Amino acid sequence: DVGQWQIHRYRGSVYAQPVLPNIDSHAAIPWQGESELLWHPLQQRLLFTQGVGRGVSLAKLHSEAVSLRTRRGGEALRPYAQAATRTLKNLLQEQHIPPWQRDRLPLLYHGETLICVVGIAVAAEYQAQAGEAALQLSLLEKNSFF
């Protein structure tokens, strides 16, 4: 840390960012149909956009509570029907997500089941099919927060 800034090196590049507050790894934010929520761990806004055939199946989200959580360790999901279940650690490494961002990514849960890592993957069993109502999640750029 340098004053109010953190300096990181990752994959041959140097990154500078403001120091972010500590995160509560046990915090959960319920999603109750809002189109936008503040995602405090990254100081960004999370958008929920309804669409068709791409994203999380809306039909599968009605039986249990839906919430956003941060990474706690040991999470896993199957990103494609023909794929094996993968650990979140491996998925994030494969997507070249810098280590200091990995614990701050929003994870969408249906009950106690991890169904989406925003911007990375949707669990195969929760992916919307062609013509099916869907929910797409995305993070707004940091500049949009301030």
N, CA, C and O atoms as a GROMACS GRO file, in nm:
protein
  584
    1ASP      N    1   0.084  -0.119   0.000
    1ASP     CA    2   0.000   0.000   0.000
    1ASP      C    3   0.088   0.125   0.000
    1ASP      O    4   0.192   0.130   0.065
    2VAL      N    5   0.043   0.224  -0.075
    2VAL     CA    6   0.110   0.353  -0.080
    2VAL      C    7   0.005   0.459  -0.053
    2VAL      O    8  -0.070   0.497  -0.143
    3GLY      N    9  -0.002   0.506   0.071
    3GLY     CA   10  -0.105   0.603   0.107
    3GLY      C   11  -0.244   0.542   0.091
    3GLY      O   12  -0.275   0.441   0.153
    4GLN      N   13  -0.325   0.604   0.008
    4GLN     CA   14  -0.461   0.556  -0.018
    4GLN      C   15  -0.468   0.467  -0.142
    4GLN      O   16  -0.577   0.442  -0.193
    5TRP      N   17  -0.355   0.420  -0.190
    5TRP     CA   18  -0.349   0.338  -0.311
    5TRP      C   19  -0.284   0.203  -0.282
    5TRP      O   20  -0.198   0.190  -0.195
    6GLN      N   21  -0.328   0.104  -0.359
    6GLN     CA   22  -0.266  -0.029  -0.356
    6GLN      C   23  -0.201  -0.049  -0.492
    6GLN      O   24  -0.258  -0.015  -0.596
    7ILE      N   25  -0.082  -0.104  -0.490
    7ILE     CA   26  -0.009  -0.135  -0.614
    7ILE      C   27   0.002  -0.287  -0.622
    7ILE      O   28   0.043  -0.352  -0.527
    8HIS      N   29  -0.036  -0.343  -0.739
    8HIS     CA   30  -0.031  -0.487  -0.760
    8HIS      C   31   0.043  -0.516  -0.889
    8HIS      O   32   0.044  -0.435  -0.982
    9ARG      N   33   0.106  -0.632  -0.895
    9ARG     CA   34   0.165  -0.681  -1.018
    9ARG      C   35   0.099  -0.814  -1.049
    9ARG      O   36   0.085  -0.901  -0.962
   10TYR      N   37   0.057  -0.830  -1.176
   10TYR     CA   38  -0.010  -0.954  -1.215
   10TYR      C   39   0.015  -0.977  -1.364
   10TYR      O   40  -0.013  -0.890  -1.446
   11ARG      N   41   0.066  -1.093  -1.397
   11ARG     CA   42   0.089  -1.135  -1.535
   11ARG      C   43   0.167  -1.031  -1.616
   11ARG      O   44   0.132  -1.000  -1.730
   12GLY      N   45   0.272  -0.978  -1.554
   12GLY     CA   46   0.360  -0.884  -1.623
   12GLY      C   47   0.312  -0.741  -1.630
   12GLY      O   48   0.375  -0.658  -1.695
   13SER      N   49   0.200  -0.708  -1.564
   13SER     CA   50   0.148  -0.571  -1.563
   13SER      C   51   0.141  -0.520  -1.420
   13SER      O   52   0.134  -0.598  -1.325
   14VAL      N   53   0.143  -0.388  -1.406
   14VAL     CA   54   0.131  -0.324  -1.276
   14VAL      C   55  -0.004  -0.253  -1.270
   14VAL      O   56  -0.044  -0.187  -1.366
   15TYR      N   57  -0.072  -0.268  -1.157
   15TYR     CA   58  -0.204  -0.210  -1.138
   15TYR      C   59  -0.203  -0.123  -1.013
   15TYR      O   60  -0.146  -0.160  -0.911
   16ALA      N   61  -0.266  -0.006  -1.024
   16ALA     CA   62  -0.284   0.083  -0.908
   16ALA      C   63  -0.433   0.104  -0.890
   16ALA      O   64  -0.506   0.128  -0.986
   17GLN      N   65  -0.479   0.096  -0.766
   17GLN     CA   66  -0.620   0.118  -0.736
   17GLN      C   67  -0.633   0.176  -0.597
   17GLN      O   68  -0.546   0.155  -0.512
   18PRO      N   69  -0.742   0.249  -0.573
   18PRO     CA   70  -0.764   0.298  -0.436
   18PRO      C   71  -0.778   0.181  -0.340
   18PRO      O   72  -0.827   0.074  -0.378
   19VAL      N   73  -0.735   0.202  -0.217
   19VAL     CA   74  -0.751   0.099  -0.114
   19VAL      C   75  -0.900   0.077  -0.093
   19VAL      O   76  -0.975   0.172  -0.069
   20LEU      N   77  -0.944  -0.048  -0.103
   20LEU     CA   78  -1.084  -0.083  -0.083
   20LEU      C   79  -1.106  -0.127   0.062
   20LEU      O   80  -1.015  -0.182   0.124
   21PRO      N   81  -1.225  -0.105   0.114
   21PRO     CA   82  -1.253  -0.147   0.252
   21PRO      C   83  -1.249  -0.299   0.265
   21PRO      O   84  -1.268  -0.371   0.168
   22ASN      N   85  -1.225  -0.345   0.387
   22ASN     CA   86  -1.230  -0.489   0.413
   22ASN      C   87  -1.370  -0.540   0.383
   22ASN      O   88  -1.468  -0.467   0.394
   23ILE      N   89  -1.378  -0.667   0.345
   23ILE     CA   90  -1.508  -0.726   0.313
   23ILE      C   91  -1.549  -0.824   0.421
   23ILE      O   92  -1.465  -0.886   0.487
   24ASP      N   93  -1.678  -0.838   0.438
   24ASP     CA   94  -1.735  -0.935   0.530
   24ASP      C   95  -1.766  -1.060   0.449
   24ASP      O   96  -1.860  -1.059   0.370
   25SER      N   97  -1.690  -1.165   0.467
   25SER     CA   98  -1.707  -1.286   0.386
   25SER      C   99  -1.837  -1.360   0.417
   25SER      O  100  -1.873  -1.454   0.347
   26HIS      N  101  -1.908  -1.319   0.521
   26HIS     CA  102  -2.033  -1.385   0.554
   26HIS      C  103  -2.156  -1.300   0.521
   26HIS      O  104  -2.269  -1.339   0.550
   27ALA      N  105  -2.132  -1.185   0.461
   27ALA     CA  106  -2.244  -1.098   0.426
   27ALA      C  107  -2.318  -1.155   0.305
   27ALA      O  108  -2.259  -1.217   0.217
   28ALA      N  109  -2.448  -1.134   0.304
   28ALA     CA  110  -2.532  -1.174   0.191
   28ALA      C  111  -2.630  -1.061   0.164
   28ALA      O  112  -2.690  -1.006   0.257
   29ILE      N  113  -2.647  -1.029   0.038
   29ILE     CA  114  -2.743  -0.927  -0.003
   29ILE      C  115  -2.856  -0.999  -0.074
   29ILE      O  116  -2.833  -1.061  -0.178
   30PRO      N  117  -2.978  -0.992  -0.022
   30PRO     CA  118  -3.090  -1.057  -0.091
   30PRO      C  119  -3.123  -0.984  -0.220
   30PRO      O  120  -3.117  -0.861  -0.225
   31TRP      N  121  -3.156  -1.058  -0.324
   31TRP     CA  122  -3.204  -0.999  -0.449
   31TRP      C  123  -3.353  -1.024  -0.454
   31TRP      O  124  -3.398  -1.139  -0.448
   32GLN      N  125  -3.429  -0.917  -0.467
   32GLN     CA  126  -3.574  -0.928  -0.466
   32GLN      C  127  -3.635  -0.865  -0.590
   32GLN      O  128  -3.741  -0.803  -0.585
   33GLY      N  129  -3.566  -0.882  -0.703
   33GLY     CA  130  -3.616  -0.834  -0.829
   33GLY      C  131  -3.567  -0.697  -0.870
   33GLY      O  132  -3.609  -0.645  -0.973
   34GLU      N  133  -3.478  -0.636  -0.792
   34GLU     CA  134  -3.425  -0.505  -0.828
   34GLU      C  135  -3.350  -0.512  -0.961
   34GLU      O  136  -3.296  -0.616  -0.998
   35SER      N  137  -3.348  -0.400  -1.032
   35SER     CA  138  -3.274  -0.395  -1.158
   35SER      C  139  -3.129  -0.352  -1.134
   35SER      O  140  -3.045  -0.364  -1.223
   36GLU      N  141  -3.102  -0.300  -1.014
   36GLU     CA  142  -2.967  -0.254  -0.982
   36GLU      C  143  -2.943  -0.261  -0.832
   36GLU      O  144  -3.031  -0.227  -0.753
   37LEU      N  145  -2.825  -0.306  -0.794
   37LEU     CA  146  -2.784  -0.309  -0.653
   37LEU      C  147  -2.642  -0.257  -0.642
   37LEU      O  148  -2.561  -0.274  -0.734
   38LEU      N  149  -2.611  -0.195  -0.530
   38LEU     CA  150  -2.474  -0.154  -0.503
   38LEU      C  151  -2.398  -0.276  -0.451
   38LEU      O  152  -2.440  -0.341  -0.356
   39TRP      N  153  -2.286  -0.307  -0.515
   39TRP     CA  154  -2.201  -0.419  -0.473
   39TRP      C  155  -2.082  -0.358  -0.399
   39TRP      O  156  -1.982  -0.320  -0.460
   40HIS      N  157  -2.093  -0.350  -0.266
   40HIS     CA  158  -1.994  -0.283  -0.183
   40HIS      C  159  -1.853  -0.339  -0.194
   40HIS      O  160  -1.758  -0.260  -0.196
   41PRO      N  161  -1.833  -0.471  -0.202
   41PRO     CA  162  -1.695  -0.520  -0.204
   41PRO      C  163  -1.610  -0.466  -0.319
   41PRO      O  164  -1.488  -0.455  -0.306
   42LEU      N  165  -1.672  -0.431  -0.432
   42LEU     CA  166  -1.597  -0.372  -0.544
   42LEU      C  167  -1.630  -0.225  -0.562
   42LEU      O  168  -1.576  -0.160  -0.652
   43GLN      N  169  -1.718  -0.171  -0.478
   43GLN     CA  170  -1.762  -0.033  -0.493
   43GLN      C  171  -1.815  -0.008  -0.635
   43GLN      O  172  -1.781   0.092  -0.698
   44GLN      N  173  -1.898  -0.100  -0.682
   44GLN     CA  174  -1.958  -0.092  -0.814
   44GLN      C  175  -2.107  -0.123  -0.804
   44GLN      O  176  -2.156  -0.171  -0.702
   45ARG      N  177  -2.177  -0.094  -0.912
   45ARG     CA  178  -2.318  -0.127  -0.921
   45ARG      C  179  -2.334  -0.254  -1.003
   45ARG      O  180  -2.267  -0.274  -1.104
   46LEU      N  181  -2.424  -0.339  -0.958
   46LEU     CA  182  -2.454  -0.465  -1.024
   46LEU      C  183  -2.589  -0.450  -1.093
   46LEU      O  184  -2.688  -0.415  -1.029
   47LEU      N  185  -2.593  -0.475  -1.223
   47LEU     CA  186  -2.716  -0.462  -1.301
   47LEU      C  187  -2.778  -0.599  -1.325
   47LEU      O  188  -2.709  -0.697  -1.352
   48PHE      N  189  -2.910  -0.604  -1.315
   48PHE     CA  190  -2.988  -0.724  -1.343
   48PHE      C  191  -3.078  -0.689  -1.462
   48PHE      O  192  -3.170  -0.608  -1.448
   49THR      N  193  -3.052  -0.749  -1.576
   49THR     CA  194  -3.126  -0.718  -1.697
   49THR      C  195  -3.202  -0.842  -1.742
   49THR      O  196  -3.145  -0.950  -1.753
   50GLN      N  197  -3.332  -0.826  -1.767
   50GLN     CA  198  -3.410  -0.939  -1.816
   50GLN      C  199  -3.396  -0.949  -1.967
   50GLN      O  200  -3.396  -0.849  -2.038
   51GLY      N  201  -3.385  -1.072  -2.013
   51GLY     CA  202  -3.371  -1.099  -2.155
   51GLY      C  203  -3.432  -1.233  -2.187
   51GLY      O  204  -3.516  -1.284  -2.113
   52VAL      N  205  -3.390  -1.290  -2.298
   52VAL     CA  206  -3.442  -1.419  -2.343
   52VAL      C  207  -3.327  -1.506  -2.390
   52VAL      O  208  -3.244  -1.463  -2.471
   53GLY      N  209  -3.322  -1.630  -2.339
   53GLY     CA  210  -3.231  -1.732  -2.390
   53GLY      C  211  -3.085  -1.720  -2.354
   53GLY      O  212  -3.005  -1.802  -2.400
   54ARG      N  213  -3.047  -1.622  -2.276
   54ARG     CA  214  -2.906  -1.606  -2.240
   54ARG      C  215  -2.897  -1.555  -2.096
   54ARG      O  216  -2.955  -1.452  -2.063
   55GLY      N  217  -2.826  -1.628  -2.010
   55GLY     CA  218  -2.812  -1.591  -1.870
   55GLY      C  219  -2.874  -1.695  -1.780
   55GLY      O  220  -2.879  -1.813  -1.814
   56VAL      N  221  -2.922  -1.650  -1.664
   56VAL     CA  222  -2.982  -1.738  -1.563
   56VAL      C  223  -3.131  -1.753  -1.593
   56VAL      O  224  -3.200  -1.653  -1.616
   57SER      N  225  -3.180  -1.875  -1.593
   57SER     CA  226  -3.321  -1.902  -1.615
   57SER      C  227  -3.404  -1.841  -1.503
   57SER      O  228  -3.386  -1.876  -1.386
   58LEU      N  229  -3.496  -1.752  -1.537
   58LEU     CA  230  -3.584  -1.692  -1.436
   58LEU      C  231  -3.680  -1.795  -1.377
   58LEU      O  232  -3.716  -1.785  -1.260
   59ALA      N  233  -3.720  -1.891  -1.456
   59ALA     CA  234  -3.816  -1.992  -1.410
   59ALA      C  235  -3.758  -2.076  -1.294
   59ALA      O  236  -3.834  -2.128  -1.213
   60LYS      N  237  -3.627  -2.088  -1.287
   60LYS     CA  238  -3.565  -2.170  -1.183
   60LYS      C  239  -3.538  -2.094  -1.054
   60LYS      O  240  -3.486  -2.152  -0.959
   61LEU      N  241  -3.571  -1.966  -1.049
   61LEU     CA  242  -3.537  -1.884  -0.933
   61LEU      C  243  -3.652  -1.862  -0.836
   61LEU      O  244  -3.638  -1.784  -0.742
   62HIS      N  245  -3.765  -1.930  -0.854
   62HIS     CA  246  -3.881  -1.899  -0.772
   62HIS      C  247  -3.896  -1.983  -0.646
   62HIS      O  248  -3.971  -1.943  -0.557
   63SER      N  249  -3.832  -2.094  -0.635
   63SER     CA  250  -3.858  -2.182  -0.521
   63SER      C  251  -3.780  -2.148  -0.395
   63SER      O  252  -3.820  -2.188  -0.286
   64GLU      N  253  -3.669  -2.074  -0.407
   64GLU     CA  254  -3.587  -2.040  -0.290
   64GLU      C  255  -3.538  -1.896  -0.300
   64GLU      O  256  -3.548  -1.834  -0.406
   65ALA      N  257  -3.486  -1.844  -0.191
   65ALA     CA  258  -3.432  -1.708  -0.189
   65ALA      C  259  -3.311  -1.697  -0.280
   65ALA      O  260  -3.233  -1.791  -0.293
   66VAL      N  261  -3.296  -1.582  -0.341
   66VAL     CA  262  -3.181  -1.552  -0.426
   66VAL      C  263  -3.100  -1.445  -0.356
   66VAL      O  264  -3.155  -1.344  -0.310
   67SER      N  265  -2.968  -1.466  -0.348
   67SER     CA  266  -2.883  -1.368  -0.279
   67SER      C  267  -2.748  -1.357  -0.347
   67SER      O  268  -2.707  -1.444  -0.424
   68LEU      N  269  -2.681  -1.248  -0.317
   68LEU     CA  270  -2.544  -1.223  -0.361
   68LEU      C  271  -2.453  -1.240  -0.242
   68LEU      O  272  -2.483  -1.196  -0.131
   69ARG      N  273  -2.341  -1.306  -0.267
   69ARG     CA  274  -2.244  -1.329  -0.159
   69ARG      C  275  -2.105  -1.311  -0.216
   69ARG      O  276  -2.085  -1.306  -0.337
   70THR      N  277  -2.009  -1.302  -0.126
   70THR     CA  278  -1.869  -1.302  -0.166
   70THR      C  279  -1.814  -1.444  -0.150
   70THR      O  280  -1.876  -1.531  -0.091
   71ARG      N  281  -1.699  -1.462  -0.204
   71ARG     CA  282  -1.633  -1.591  -0.199
   71ARG      C  283  -1.596  -1.627  -0.055
   71ARG      O  284  -1.546  -1.544   0.021
   72ARG      N  285  -1.622  -1.751  -0.019
   72ARG     CA  286  -1.589  -1.799   0.116
   72ARG      C  287  -1.486  -1.911   0.112
   72ARG      O  288  -1.422  -1.941   0.213
   73GLY      N  289  -1.470  -1.972  -0.004
   73GLY     CA  290  -1.375  -2.083  -0.019
   73GLY      C  291  -1.449  -2.213  -0.042
   73GLY      O  292  -1.549  -2.240   0.023
   74GLY      N  293  -1.400  -2.294  -0.133
   74GLY     CA  294  -1.458  -2.424  -0.160
   74GLY      C  295  -1.573  -2.424  -0.259
   74GLY      O  296  -1.631  -2.530  -0.284
   75GLU      N  297  -1.609  -2.309  -0.316
   75GLU     CA  298  -1.720  -2.304  -0.411
   75GLU      C  299  -1.684  -2.376  -0.541
   75GLU      O  300  -1.568  -2.384  -0.580
   76ALA      N  301  -1.788  -2.428  -0.605
   76ALA     CA  302  -1.770  -2.497  -0.732
   76ALA      C  303  -1.899  -2.489  -0.812
   76ALA      O  304  -2.007  -2.476  -0.756
   77LEU      N  305  -1.885  -2.497  -0.944
   77LEU     CA  306  -2.002  -2.508  -1.031
   77LEU      C  307  -1.962  -2.574  -1.161
   77LEU      O  308  -1.843  -2.585  -1.193
   78ARG      N  309  -2.062  -2.618  -1.235
   78ARG     CA  310  -2.039  -2.683  -1.365
   78ARG      C  311  -2.081  -2.582  -1.472
   78ARG      O  312  -2.200  -2.556  -1.488
   79PRO      N  313  -1.983  -2.524  -1.546
   79PRO     CA  314  -2.015  -2.416  -1.638
   79PRO      C  315  -2.083  -2.457  -1.768
   79PRO      O  316  -2.144  -2.373  -1.835
   80TYR      N  317  -2.075  -2.583  -1.806
   80TYR     CA  318  -2.138  -2.633  -1.928
   80TYR      C  319  -2.193  -2.772  -1.902
   80TYR      O  320  -2.143  -2.845  -1.816
   81ALA      N  321  -2.296  -2.808  -1.975
   81ALA     CA  322  -2.360  -2.939  -1.954
   81ALA      C  323  -2.260  -3.054  -1.969
   81ALA      O  324  -2.269  -3.152  -1.895
   82GLN      N  325  -2.168  -3.044  -2.062
   82GLN     CA  326  -2.072  -3.153  -2.085
   82GLN      C  327  -1.945  -3.140  -2.001
   82GLN      O  328  -1.858  -3.226  -2.007
   83ALA      N  329  -1.935  -3.033  -1.923
   83ALA     CA  330  -1.814  -3.009  -1.844
   83ALA      C  331  -1.824  -3.075  -1.707
   83ALA      O  332  -1.932  -3.102  -1.656
   84ALA      N  333  -1.709  -3.098  -1.649
   84ALA     CA  334  -1.703  -3.145  -1.511
   84ALA      C  335  -1.723  -3.025  -1.419
   84ALA      O  336  -1.703  -2.910  -1.459
   85THR      N  337  -1.764  -3.052  -1.296
   85THR     CA  338  -1.775  -2.946  -1.197
   85THR      C  339  -1.635  -2.892  -1.171
   85THR      O  340  -1.539  -2.967  -1.155
   86ARG      N  341  -1.625  -2.759  -1.168
   86ARG     CA  342  -1.496  -2.693  -1.152
   86ARG      C  343  -1.496  -2.611  -1.023
   86ARG      O  344  -1.600  -2.557  -0.984
   87THR      N  345  -1.382  -2.602  -0.960
   87THR     CA  346  -1.373  -2.515  -0.843
   87THR      C  347  -1.373  -2.370  -0.891
   87THR      O  348  -1.326  -2.339  -1.001
   88LEU      N  349  -1.425  -2.284  -0.807
   88LEU     CA  350  -1.424  -2.142  -0.840
   88LEU      C  351  -1.280  -2.092  -0.855
   88LEU      O  352  -1.252  -2.009  -0.942
   89LYS      N  353  -1.192  -2.142  -0.773
   89LYS     CA  354  -1.051  -2.104  -0.782
   89LYS      C  355  -0.997  -2.129  -0.923
   89LYS      O  356  -0.932  -2.042  -0.981
   90ASN      N  357  -1.023  -2.247  -0.978
   90ASN     CA  358  -0.974  -2.279  -1.113
   90ASN      C  359  -1.040  -2.193  -1.219
   90ASN      O  360  -0.973  -2.145  -1.310
   91LEU      N  361  -1.173  -2.172  -1.208
   91LEU     CA  362  -1.242  -2.089  -1.306
   91LEU      C  363  -1.186  -1.947  -1.310
   91LEU      O  364  -1.166  -1.891  -1.417
   92LEU      N  365  -1.160  -1.890  -1.194
   92LEU     CA  366  -1.109  -1.754  -1.187
   92LEU      C  367  -0.966  -1.745  -1.239
   92LEU      O  368  -0.929  -1.647  -1.304
   93GLN      N  369  -0.885  -1.846  -1.211
   93GLN     CA  370  -0.749  -1.848  -1.264
   93GLN      C  371  -0.751  -1.859  -1.417
   93GLN      O  372  -0.675  -1.790  -1.485
   94GLU      N  373  -0.837  -1.945  -1.470
   94GLU     CA  374  -0.847  -1.962  -1.615
   94GLU      C  375  -0.893  -1.834  -1.684
   94GLU      O  376  -0.853  -1.808  -1.798
   95GLN      N  377  -0.975  -1.754  -1.618
   95GLN     CA  378  -1.024  -1.628  -1.674
   95GLN      C  379  -0.929  -1.512  -1.647
   95GLN      O  380  -0.959  -1.397  -1.682
   96HIS      N  381  -0.815  -1.540  -1.586
   96HIS     CA  382  -0.712  -1.440  -1.556
   96HIS      C  383  -0.764  -1.325  -1.470
   96HIS      O  384  -0.731  -1.209  -1.492
   97ILE      N  385  -0.848  -1.360  -1.372
   97ILE     CA  386  -0.897  -1.262  -1.276
   97ILE      C  387  -0.785  -1.238  -1.174
   97ILE      O  388  -0.740  -1.333  -1.110
   98PRO      N  389  -0.741  -1.114  -1.158
   98PRO     CA  390  -0.633  -1.087  -1.063
   98PRO      C  391  -0.668  -1.135  -0.923
   98PRO      O  392  -0.784  -1.123  -0.880
   99PRO      N  393  -0.571  -1.189  -0.850
   99PRO     CA  394  -0.597  -1.245  -0.718
   99PRO      C  395  -0.667  -1.149  -0.621
   99PRO      O  396  -0.753  -1.193  -0.544
  100TRP      N  397  -0.634  -1.022  -0.623
  100TRP     CA  398  -0.694  -0.927  -0.529
  100TRP      C  399  -0.841  -0.897  -0.561
  100TRP      O  400  -0.910  -0.838  -0.478
  101GLN      N  401  -0.891  -0.937  -0.679
  101GLN     CA  402  -1.031  -0.917  -0.713
  101GLN      C  403  -1.116  -1.042  -0.687
  101GLN      O  404  -1.238  -1.032  -0.676
  102ARG      N  405  -1.054  -1.157  -0.676
  102ARG     CA  406  -1.127  -1.284  -0.669
  102ARG      C  407  -1.223  -1.293  -0.551
  102ARG      O  408  -1.334  -1.344  -0.566
  103ASP      N  409  -1.183  -1.245  -0.434
  103ASP     CA  410  -1.270  -1.254  -0.316
  103ASP      C  411  -1.381  -1.150  -0.318
  103ASP      O  412  -1.471  -1.155  -0.234
  104ARG      N  413  -1.377  -1.056  -0.411
  104ARG     CA  414  -1.473  -0.947  -0.416
  104ARG      C  415  -1.577  -0.963  -0.527
  104ARG      O  416  -1.668  -0.882  -0.538
  105LEU      N  417  -1.564  -1.067  -0.609
  105LEU     CA  418  -1.661  -1.087  -0.717
  105LEU      C  419  -1.796  -1.128  -0.662
  105LEU      O  420  -1.803  -1.206  -0.567
  106PRO      N  421  -1.904  -1.076  -0.720
  106PRO     CA  422  -2.037  -1.117  -0.674
  106PRO      C  423  -2.071  -1.258  -0.719
  106PRO      O  424  -2.056  -1.294  -0.836
  107LEU      N  425  -2.117  -1.338  -0.625
  107LEU     CA  426  -2.162  -1.474  -0.651
  107LEU      C  427  -2.312  -1.477  -0.627
  107LEU      O  428  -2.359  -1.434  -0.522
  108LEU      N  429  -2.387  -1.528  -0.724
  108LEU     CA  430  -2.533  -1.536  -0.711
  108LEU      C  431  -2.570  -1.676  -0.664
  108LEU      O  432  -2.529  -1.776  -0.724
  109TYR      N  433  -2.649  -1.681  -0.556
  109TYR     CA  434  -2.692  -1.808  -0.497
  109TYR      C  435  -2.843  -1.821  -0.506
  109TYR      O  436  -2.917  -1.723  -0.495
  110HIS      N  437  -2.888  -1.943  -0.527
  110HIS     CA  438  -3.029  -1.980  -0.518
  110HIS      C  439  -3.036  -2.074  -0.399
  110HIS      O  440  -2.994  -2.189  -0.407
  111GLY      N  441  -3.089  -2.024  -0.289
  111GLY     CA  442  -3.079  -2.101  -0.164
  111GLY      C  443  -2.933  -2.110  -0.126
  111GLY      O  444  -2.867  -2.009  -0.107
  112GLU      N  445  -2.882  -2.232  -0.116
  112GLU     CA  446  -2.741  -2.254  -0.084
  112GLU      C  447  -2.661  -2.301  -0.205
  112GLU      O  448  -2.548  -2.348  -0.190
  113THR      N  449  -2.717  -2.290  -0.324
  113THR     CA  450  -2.652  -2.336  -0.446
  113THR      C  451  -2.593  -2.220  -0.523
  113THR      O  452  -2.664  -2.126  -0.558
  114LEU      N  453  -2.463  -2.226  -0.551
  114LEU     CA  454  -2.398  -2.125  -0.634
  114LEU      C  455  -2.446  -2.143  -0.777
  114LEU      O  456  -2.429  -2.250  -0.836
  115ILE      N  457  -2.506  -2.038  -0.833
  115ILE     CA  458  -2.561  -2.051  -0.969
  115ILE      C  459  -2.494  -1.959  -1.070
  115ILE      O  460  -2.508  -1.980  -1.191
  116CYS      N  461  -2.421  -1.857  -1.023
  116CYS     CA  462  -2.359  -1.765  -1.119
  116CYS      C  463  -2.243  -1.691  -1.053
  116CYS      O  464  -2.254  -1.644  -0.940
  117VAL      N  465  -2.132  -1.681  -1.126
  117VAL     CA  466  -2.022  -1.594  -1.091
  117VAL      C  467  -2.030  -1.482  -1.194
  117VAL      O  468  -2.000  -1.503  -1.311
  118VAL      N  469  -2.070  -1.364  -1.150
  118VAL     CA  470  -2.099  -1.255  -1.242
  118VAL      C  471  -1.980  -1.227  -1.334
  118VAL      O  472  -1.868  -1.204  -1.289
  119GLY      N  473  -2.008  -1.230  -1.462
  119GLY     CA  474  -1.907  -1.204  -1.563
  119GLY      C  475  -1.818  -1.322  -1.597
  119GLY      O  476  -1.733  -1.312  -1.685
  120ILE      N  477  -1.836  -1.435  -1.527
  120ILE     CA  478  -1.750  -1.551  -1.548
  120ILE      C  479  -1.828  -1.672  -1.598
  120ILE      O  480  -1.796  -1.725  -1.705
  121ALA      N  481  -1.930  -1.716  -1.526
  121ALA     CA  482  -2.001  -1.838  -1.563
  121ALA      C  483  -2.136  -1.848  -1.493
  121ALA      O  484  -2.156  -1.794  -1.384
  122VAL      N  485  -2.228  -1.917  -1.561
  122VAL     CA  486  -2.357  -1.955  -1.503
  122VAL      C  487  -2.356  -2.107  -1.494
  122VAL      O  488  -2.318  -2.175  -1.589
  123ALA      N  489  -2.399  -2.161  -1.380
  123ALA     CA  490  -2.406  -2.307  -1.364
  123ALA      C  491  -2.495  -2.367  -1.472
  123ALA      O  492  -2.602  -2.314  -1.502
  124ALA      N  493  -2.451  -2.476  -1.530
  124ALA     CA  494  -2.520  -2.539  -1.644
  124ALA      C  495  -2.667  -2.564  -1.616
  124ALA      O  496  -2.751  -2.539  -1.702
  125GLU      N  497  -2.700  -2.611  -1.496
  125GLU     CA  498  -2.839  -2.645  -1.465
  125GLU      C  499  -2.928  -2.522  -1.448
  125GLU      O  500  -3.050  -2.535  -1.439
  126TYR      N  501  -2.869  -2.402  -1.442
  126TYR     CA  502  -2.945  -2.277  -1.428
  126TYR      C  503  -2.940  -2.190  -1.553
  126TYR      O  504  -2.997  -2.081  -1.555
  127GLN      N  505  -2.874  -2.236  -1.657
  127GLN     CA  506  -2.865  -2.157  -1.780
  127GLN      C  507  -2.999  -2.157  -1.853
  127GLN      O  508  -3.065  -2.260  -1.866
  128ALA      N  509  -3.037  -2.038  -1.899
  128ALA     CA  510  -3.162  -2.025  -1.975
  128ALA      C  511  -3.147  -2.093  -2.110
  128ALA      O  512  -3.040  -2.090  -2.172
  129GLN      N  513  -3.254  -2.156  -2.154
  129GLN     CA  514  -3.257  -2.221  -2.285
  129GLN      C  515  -3.310  -2.121  -2.388
  129GLN      O  516  -3.364  -2.017  -2.352
  130ALA      N  517  -3.295  -2.153  -2.516
  130ALA     CA  518  -3.344  -2.067  -2.623
  130ALA      C  519  -3.492  -2.036  -2.602
  130ALA      O  520  -3.571  -2.127  -2.578
  131GLY      N  521  -3.529  -1.911  -2.611
  131GLY     CA  522  -3.668  -1.869  -2.595
  131GLY      C  523  -3.716  -1.856  -2.452
  131GLY      O  524  -3.830  -1.816  -2.430
  132GLU      N  525  -3.632  -1.890  -2.354
  132GLU     CA  526  -3.671  -1.886  -2.212
  132GLU      C  527  -3.635  -1.751  -2.150
  132GLU      O  528  -3.529  -1.695  -2.179
  133ALA      N  529  -3.722  -1.698  -2.063
  133ALA     CA  530  -3.695  -1.574  -1.992
  133ALA      C  531  -3.569  -1.590  -1.908
  133ALA      O  532  -3.551  -1.692  -1.840
  134ALA      N  533  -3.483  -1.490  -1.913
  134ALA     CA  534  -3.353  -1.501  -1.848
  134ALA      C  535  -3.315  -1.372  -1.776
  134ALA      O  536  -3.372  -1.266  -1.800
  135LEU      N  537  -3.219  -1.386  -1.687
  135LEU     CA  538  -3.164  -1.276  -1.612
  135LEU      C  539  -3.016  -1.268  -1.643
  135LEU      O  540  -2.944  -1.367  -1.626
  136GLN      N  541  -2.970  -1.153  -1.687
  136GLN     CA  542  -2.827  -1.131  -1.713
  136GLN      C  543  -2.775  -1.036  -1.608
  136GLN      O  544  -2.839  -0.936  -1.576
  137LEU      N  545  -2.658  -1.067  -1.552
  137LEU     CA  546  -2.597  -0.985  -1.449
  137LEU      C  547  -2.469  -0.925  -1.502
  137LEU      O  548  -2.392  -0.991  -1.572
  138SER      N  549  -2.445  -0.799  -1.470
  138SER     CA  550  -2.322  -0.733  -1.512
  138SER      C  551  -2.285  -0.625  -1.412
  138SER      O  552  -2.371  -0.569  -1.344
  139LEU      N  553  -2.156  -0.596  -1.405
  139LEU     CA  554  -2.104  -0.490  -1.319
  139LEU      C  555  -2.082  -0.365  -1.403
  139LEU      O  556  -2.027  -0.372  -1.513
  140LEU      N  557  -2.124  -0.250  -1.350
  140LEU     CA  558  -2.095  -0.123  -1.417
  140LEU      C  559  -1.949  -0.089  -1.393
  140LEU      O  560  -1.892  -0.128  -1.292
  141GLU      N  561  -1.890  -0.018  -1.484
  141GLU     CA  562  -1.752   0.026  -1.468
  141GLU      C  563  -1.739   0.111  -1.343
  141GLU      O  564  -1.836   0.176  -1.302
  142LYS      N  565  -1.623   0.112  -1.284
  142LYS     CA  566  -1.601   0.189  -1.160
  142LYS      C  567  -1.633   0.336  -1.179
  142LYS      O  568  -1.682   0.400  -1.086
  143ASN      N  569  -1.605   0.391  -1.295
  143ASN     CA  570  -1.632   0.533  -1.318
  143ASN      C  571  -1.780   0.565  -1.302
  143ASN      O  572  -1.815   0.679  -1.271
  144SER      N  573  -1.867   0.468  -1.322
  144SER     CA  574  -2.011   0.491  -1.314
  144SER      C  575  -2.058   0.500  -1.170
  144SER      O  576  -2.170   0.544  -1.144
  145PHE      N  577  -1.976   0.458  -1.075
  145PHE     CA  578  -2.017   0.456  -0.935
  145PHE      C  579  -2.014   0.597  -0.875
  145PHE      O  580  -2.102   0.633  -0.796
  146PHE      N  581  -1.917   0.675  -0.912
  146PHE     CA  582  -1.895   0.805  -0.848
  146PHE      C  583  -1.967   0.917  -0.918
  146PHE      O  584  -1.958   1.032  -0.876
   0.00000   0.00000   0.00000
